[in-house]
């Protein structure tokens, strides 16, 4: 589909509201998922590192006894 002008492109043949809302919902959802994944990964990495440090301390304590 070709548009005569930029205004026609943004109007989307009278369906602009539905088209642009669907784009915003889609990309907004994708952004939320990406942010949640990043935060979850950082949390899991931090938790894993703390657990490894704790296990190393326990192991050192057991060896010194």
C-alpha positions, 0 to 999 in steps of 0.5 A: 500500500502506498501513501500520498503523503506522510499524513496519509501514512499516519492516518492509515486509511482511517484505521490509525487508532487501531494500528498505532495502538496495536504497535504501542501495545506490542512494543510496550509488552516486548519492552516490559518482558525485556526489562523483567528478564534483565532484572530477573537475570541480575537477581539470579546472578546475585543470588547465585554468587551469594550462595557460592560465597556462603558455601565457600565460607562454610567449607572453610569453616569446616576444614578449620575445625 
